[in-house]
Amino acid sequence: MKSYELKSLLTKFFYRSEHLYFQIMIQGENSIELYGEYTDYNEYKETFDILQKNLAENNQLKIISEKFVVSKIPLAKVA
């Protein structure tokens, strides 16, 4: 089980080839990591709700899923 400190959960909705996609991203201290990408809204919503509940109850996120994809996206620094 992996524990991950985060600042917030992020969601991105977008179209690819005329199909709607949903992404769940985890914002950490210095990066944003892609947790998962979904084409099924119900699967996305169920996963997001579980992550959000875990965060609210434990004040941290425990990653148990094999879907976790580490894809570090650098954050823009604002002057």
TIVO-2410 file (N, C-alpha, C; in nm, 3 decimals):
# residues 79
REC num residu      c1      c2      c3 atome chaine
REC   1      M   0.084  -0.117   0.000     N      A
REC   1      M   0.000   0.000   0.000    CA      A
REC   1      M   0.089   0.123   0.000     C      A
REC   2      K   0.057   0.219  -0.084     N      A
REC   2      K   0.134   0.341  -0.095    CA      A
REC   2      K   0.055   0.455  -0.034     C      A
REC   3      S   0.119   0.536   0.047     N      A
REC   3      S   0.055   0.654   0.105    CA      A
REC   3      S   0.112   0.776   0.034     C      A
REC   4      Y   0.028   0.870   0.001     N      A
REC   4      Y   0.071   0.984  -0.077    CA      A
REC   4      Y   0.015   1.112  -0.016     C      A
REC   5      E   0.103   1.204   0.024     N      A
REC   5      E   0.056   1.331   0.077    CA      A
REC   5      E   0.015   1.420  -0.039     C      A
REC   6      L  -0.102   1.480  -0.025     N      A
REC   6      L  -0.148   1.562  -0.136    CA      A
REC   6      L  -0.209   1.690  -0.089     C      A
REC   7      K  -0.216   1.784  -0.181     N      A
REC   7      K  -0.281   1.912  -0.155    CA      A
REC   7      K  -0.426   1.904  -0.199     C      A
REC   8      S  -0.452   1.837  -0.312     N      A
REC   8      S  -0.590   1.828  -0.359    CA      A
REC   8      S  -0.606   1.723  -0.468     C      A
REC   9      L  -0.730   1.684  -0.489     N      A
REC   9      L  -0.767   1.597  -0.601    CA      A
REC   9      L  -0.815   1.688  -0.712     C      A
REC  10      L  -0.776   1.658  -0.834     N      A
REC  10      L  -0.815   1.737  -0.949    CA      A
REC  10      L  -0.886   1.649  -1.051     C      A
REC  11      T  -0.976   1.709  -1.125     N      A
REC  11      T  -1.048   1.638  -1.230    CA      A
REC  11      T  -1.033   1.716  -1.360     C      A
REC  12      K  -1.015   1.643  -1.468     N      A
REC  12      K  -1.006   1.704  -1.600    CA      A
REC  12      K  -1.102   1.629  -1.692     C      A
REC  13      F  -1.188   1.703  -1.761     N      A
REC  13      F  -1.279   1.647  -1.860    CA      A
REC  13      F  -1.233   1.697  -1.997     C      A
REC  14      F  -1.227   1.609  -2.095     N      A
REC  14      F  -1.187   1.653  -2.229    CA      A
REC  14      F  -1.240   1.555  -2.333     C      A
REC  15      Y  -1.240   1.601  -2.457     N      A
REC  15      Y  -1.282   1.517  -2.569    CA      A
REC  15      Y  -1.159   1.472  -2.647     C      A
REC  16      R  -1.161   1.346  -2.688     N      A
REC  16      R  -1.060   1.291  -2.775    CA      A
REC  16      R  -1.135   1.208  -2.879     C      A
REC  17      S  -1.118   1.242  -3.004     N      A
REC  17      S  -1.189   1.172  -3.113    CA      A
REC  17      S  -1.339   1.166  -3.086     C      A
REC  18      E  -1.394   1.277  -3.045     N      A
REC  18      E  -1.538   1.293  -3.020    CA      A
REC  18      E  -1.591   1.207  -2.905     C      A
REC  19      H  -1.504   1.155  -2.819     N      A
REC  19      H  -1.544   1.078  -2.701    CA      A
REC  19      H  -1.502   1.155  -2.577     C      A
REC  20      L  -1.590   1.159  -2.477     N      A
REC  20      L  -1.561   1.229  -2.353    CA      A
REC  20      L  -1.476   1.142  -2.261     C      A
REC  21      Y  -1.369   1.201  -2.207     N      A
REC  21      Y  -1.278   1.133  -2.115    CA      A
REC  21      Y  -1.276   1.208  -1.983     C      A
REC  22      F  -1.247   1.134  -1.876     N      A
REC  22      F  -1.238   1.190  -1.742    CA      A
REC  22      F  -1.105   1.147  -1.682     C      A
REC  23      Q  -1.032   1.243  -1.626     N      A
REC  23      Q  -0.905   1.211  -1.560    CA      A
REC  23      Q  -0.913   1.253  -1.414     C      A
REC  24      I  -0.852   1.171  -1.329     N      A
REC  24      I  -0.834   1.206  -1.188    CA      A
REC  24      I  -0.684   1.228  -1.169     C      A
REC  25      M  -0.649   1.344  -1.113     N      A
REC  25      M  -0.510   1.377  -1.088    CA      A
REC  25      M  -0.493   1.412  -0.941     C      A
REC  26      I  -0.373   1.385  -0.891     N      A
REC  26      I  -0.339   1.412  -0.751    CA      A
REC  26      I  -0.233   1.520  -0.749     C      A
REC  27      Q  -0.264   1.630  -0.681     N      A
REC  27      Q  -0.167   1.739  -0.671    CA      A
REC  27      Q  -0.089   1.723  -0.542     C      A
REC  28      G   0.040   1.700  -0.557     N      A
REC  28      G   0.129   1.688  -0.442    CA      A
REC  28      G   0.198   1.821  -0.415     C      A
REC  29      E   0.306   1.817  -0.343     N      A
REC  29      E   0.378   1.939  -0.308    CA      A
REC  29      E   0.438   2.008  -0.430     C      A
REC  30      N   0.501   1.930  -0.520     N      A
REC  30      N   0.572   1.990  -0.633    CA      A
REC  30      N   0.528   1.939  -0.769     C      A
REC  31      S   0.427   1.855  -0.773     N      A
REC  31      S   0.388   1.799  -0.901    CA      A
REC  31      S   0.242   1.755  -0.900     C      A
REC  32      I   0.193   1.725  -1.017     N      A
REC  32      I   0.061   1.667  -1.033    CA      A
REC  32      I   0.081   1.532  -1.099     C      A
REC  33      E   0.022   1.428  -1.039     N      A
REC  33      E   0.037   1.293  -1.092    CA      A
REC  33      E  -0.098   1.242  -1.139     C      A
REC  34      L  -0.098   1.179  -1.254     N      A
REC  34      L  -0.220   1.121  -1.310    CA      A
REC  34      L  -0.252   0.994  -1.235     C      A
REC  35      Y  -0.373   0.988  -1.178     N      A
REC  35      Y  -0.417   0.867  -1.107    CA      A
REC  35      Y  -0.484   0.772  -1.203     C      A
REC  36      G  -0.573   0.823  -1.289     N      A
REC  36      G  -0.642   0.736  -1.382    CA      A
REC  36      G  -0.721   0.815  -1.486     C      A
REC  37      E  -0.747   0.749  -1.596     N      A
REC  37      E  -0.825   0.807  -1.706    CA      A
REC  37      E  -0.940   0.714  -1.736     C      A
REC  38      Y  -1.060   0.770  -1.751     N      A
REC  38      Y  -1.182   0.690  -1.764    CA      A
REC  38      Y  -1.266   0.739  -1.881     C      A
REC  39      T  -1.332   0.645  -1.946     N      A
REC  39      T  -1.430   0.679  -2.050    CA      A
REC  39      T  -1.571   0.660  -1.996     C      A
REC  40      D  -1.583   0.586  -1.887     N      A
REC  40      D  -1.712   0.560  -1.823    CA      A
REC  40      D  -1.729   0.655  -1.705     C      A
REC  41      Y  -1.831   0.741  -1.710     N      A
REC  41      Y  -1.852   0.840  -1.604    CA      A
REC  41      Y  -1.875   0.772  -1.469     C      A
REC  42      N  -1.953   0.666  -1.466     N      A
REC  42      N  -1.983   0.598  -1.339    CA      A
REC  42      N  -1.858   0.542  -1.273     C      A
REC  43      E  -1.768   0.485  -1.352     N      A
REC  43      E  -1.641   0.433  -1.298    CA      A
REC  43      E  -1.556   0.547  -1.244     C      A
REC  44      Y  -1.549   0.657  -1.322     N      A
REC  44      Y  -1.473   0.775  -1.278    CA      A
REC  44      Y  -1.531   0.828  -1.146     C      A
REC  45      K  -1.663   0.847  -1.140     N      A
REC  45      K  -1.728   0.905  -1.023    CA      A
REC  45      K  -1.711   0.817  -0.900     C      A
REC  46      E  -1.725   0.687  -0.916     N      A
REC  46      E  -1.707   0.594  -0.804    CA      A
REC  46      E  -1.565   0.602  -0.749     C      A
REC  47      T  -1.467   0.603  -0.838     N      A
REC  47      T  -1.326   0.611  -0.797    CA      A
REC  47      T  -1.298   0.744  -0.729     C      A
REC  48      F  -1.346   0.853  -0.787     N      A
REC  48      F  -1.324   0.986  -0.730    CA      A
REC  48      F  -1.386   0.995  -0.591     C      A
REC  49      D  -1.507   0.944  -0.574     N      A
REC  49      D  -1.574   0.948  -0.444    CA      A
REC  49      D  -1.498   0.869  -0.339     C      A
REC  50      I  -1.444   0.752  -0.376     N      A
REC  50      I  -1.365   0.672  -0.283    CA      A
REC  50      I  -1.239   0.748  -0.239     C      A
REC  51      L  -1.170   0.809  -0.336     N      A
REC  51      L  -1.050   0.886  -0.304    CA      A
REC  51      L  -1.083   1.005  -0.215     C      A
REC  52      Q  -1.191   1.074  -0.247     N      A
REC  52      Q  -1.232   1.191  -0.170    CA      A
REC  52      Q  -1.270   1.152  -0.027     C      A
REC  53      K  -1.341   1.042  -0.012     N      A
REC  53      K  -1.380   0.994   0.121    CA      A
REC  53      K  -1.257   0.955   0.202     C      A
REC  54      N  -1.163   0.885   0.137     N      A
REC  54      N  -1.039   0.844   0.204    CA      A
REC  54      N  -0.962   0.967   0.251     C      A
REC  55      L  -0.957   1.068   0.168     N      A
REC  55      L  -0.887   1.191   0.203    CA      A
REC  55      L  -0.954   1.261   0.320     C      A
REC  56      A  -1.086   1.268   0.319     N      A
REC  56      A  -1.160   1.335   0.427    CA      A
REC  56      A  -1.144   1.261   0.560     C      A
REC  57      E  -1.146   1.129   0.557     N      A
REC  57      E  -1.139   1.050   0.679    CA      A
REC  57      E  -0.998   1.041   0.736     C      A
REC  58      N  -0.897   1.035   0.652     N      A
REC  58      N  -0.760   1.010   0.697    CA      A
REC  58      N  -0.665   1.128   0.682     C      A
REC  59      N  -0.712   1.234   0.617     N      A
REC  59      N  -0.630   1.351   0.590    CA      A
REC  59      N  -0.505   1.316   0.509     C      A
REC  60      Q  -0.511   1.206   0.439     N      A
REC  60      Q  -0.405   1.165   0.345    CA      A
REC  60      Q  -0.466   1.064   0.249     C      A
REC  61      L  -0.399   1.037   0.144     N      A
REC  61      L  -0.450   0.945   0.043    CA      A
REC  61      L  -0.368   0.819   0.044     C      A
REC  62      K  -0.434   0.706   0.057     N      A
REC  62      K  -0.366   0.577   0.048    CA      A
REC  62      K  -0.399   0.517  -0.088     C      A
REC  63      I  -0.296   0.497  -0.167     N      A
REC  63      I  -0.314   0.442  -0.301    CA      A
REC  63      I  -0.307   0.290  -0.290     C      A
REC  64      I  -0.415   0.223  -0.329     N      A
REC  64      I  -0.420   0.078  -0.322    CA      A
REC  64      I  -0.434   0.020  -0.463     C      A
REC  65      S  -0.480   0.100  -0.555     N      A
REC  65      S  -0.510   0.054  -0.690    CA      A
REC  65      S  -0.384   0.039  -0.774     C      A
REC  66      E  -0.384  -0.059  -0.864     N      A
REC  66      E  -0.274  -0.074  -0.959    CA      A
REC  66      E  -0.288   0.026  -1.074     C      A
REC  67      K  -0.399   0.099  -1.077     N      A
REC  67      K  -0.421   0.197  -1.184    CA      A
REC  67      K  -0.333   0.320  -1.168     C      A
REC  68      F  -0.272   0.338  -1.052     N      A
REC  68      F  -0.194   0.458  -1.028    CA      A
REC  68      F  -0.080   0.468  -1.128     C      A
REC  69      V  -0.082   0.573  -1.206     N      A
REC  69      V   0.019   0.595  -1.309    CA      A
REC  69      V   0.099   0.718  -1.269     C      A
REC  70      V   0.227   0.701  -1.249     N      A
REC  70      V   0.310   0.815  -1.213    CA      A
REC  70      V   0.344   0.891  -1.340     C      A
REC  71      S   0.293   1.010  -1.350     N      A
REC  71      S   0.317   1.096  -1.465    CA      A
REC  71      S   0.334   1.237  -1.409     C      A
REC  72      K   0.456   1.272  -1.372     N      A
REC  72      K   0.479   1.399  -1.306    CA      A
REC  72      K   0.464   1.513  -1.405     C      A
REC  73      I   0.379   1.608  -1.369     N      A
REC  73      I   0.356   1.727  -1.448    CA      A
REC  73      I   0.405   1.844  -1.363     C      A
REC  74      P   0.509   1.915  -1.404     N      A
REC  74      P   0.561   2.025  -1.321    CA      A
REC  74      P   0.456   2.134  -1.305     C      A
REC  75      L   0.453   2.194  -1.187     N      A
REC  75      L   0.360   2.303  -1.160    CA      A
REC  75      L   0.423   2.434  -1.204     C      A
REC  76      A   0.341   2.521  -1.257     N      A
REC  76      A   0.391   2.654  -1.296    CA      A
REC  76      A   0.408   2.738  -1.171     C      A
REC  77      K   0.516   2.809  -1.163     N      A
REC  77      K   0.541   2.898  -1.048    CA      A
REC  77      K   0.492   3.036  -1.084     C      A
REC  78      V   0.418   3.095  -0.993     N      A
REC  78      V   0.364   3.229  -1.013    CA      A
REC  78      V   0.448   3.326  -0.935     C      A
REC  79      A   0.493   3.433  -1.002     N      A
REC  79      A   0.579   3.531  -0.936    CA      A
REC  79      A   0.499   3.625  -0.852     C      A
***
